Amino acid sequence: MPPTRQPLSAVIITLDCVRTLPECLDSLAFADEILVVDSGSRDGTVELAESRGARVIRQDWLGFGPQKQFAVEAARHDWVLCVDSDERVSPGLRANIESALVQPAFPAYRFPRCNRFLGRMLRHGEGYPDWSLRLFDRRQARWSDDPVHEKVLTQGLVGKLKGDLLHESAETLENYLAKQNRYTSLAAARMAEQGKEAGWAKVLGSPLLRFIKFYILRLGFLDGLPGFIHIVIGCGTAFAKYSKLLERRTTKKS
């Protein structure tokens, strides 16, 4: 008999994800439980998830970090794998997850995420390896309370697994840019609450350093025009985030 591994709950938060969810659920079939926490879908997401055997809980939106932590706490098993509806666990990653859970050496694991952008899987620059901590023992780790750019917090060592988490985003460039605009507003609000400041160095320096890091040092130019556009948008979000923070601080002083 093969060695017994730790039971695993796969956790997904959703809102109108009926187009992307089927392949995600298929890639998670190895989990002992699939839990979907939905914040008000009207496109059949809930019905689809239930028809595929997932357990569904409805929860009004709390913000990315709190919503994911709610889902983690509602899971039936202590080991959780958190994925988004437009992500897929590759066969290689699945095998390594199952192997790691036979006798976990770490309380949490990260693995590379490969992002599709403008029809191309990005293998360099900002798009790869995009290390993502998504597998952890909830008794020793948790999601942060950040409303955007949430992260898993753990005091223990974090292991690394081979195999890609595939991000198959089907959103249009218009929707992607709109989402970045929302994210930068939330990030600026968060930084303002923390008392952070923004001046010339941040507003101009952050986008420039970001471009040098990802396009040149991380070989983003090898991903062609999609890679270039992806990095330039990332530089633009850095510019927008600090500009919005500057606006908040300036308005507050006036």
Buried (B, 14 or more C-beta within 10 A) or exposed (E): EEEEBBEBBBBBBBBBBBBBBBBBBEBBEBBEBBBBBBBEBEBBBBEBBEEBEBBBEEBEEBBBBBBBBBBBEBBEBBBBBBBBBBBBBBEEBBBBBBEBBEEBEBBBBBBBBBBBBBEBBBBBBBBBBBEBBBBBBBEEBBBBBBBBEBEBBBEEEBBBBEBBBBBBBEEEEEEBEEBBEEBBBBBBBBBBEEEEEBEEEBBEEBBEEBBEBBBEEBBBBEBEEBBBBBBBBBBBBBBBBBBBBBEBBEEEEE
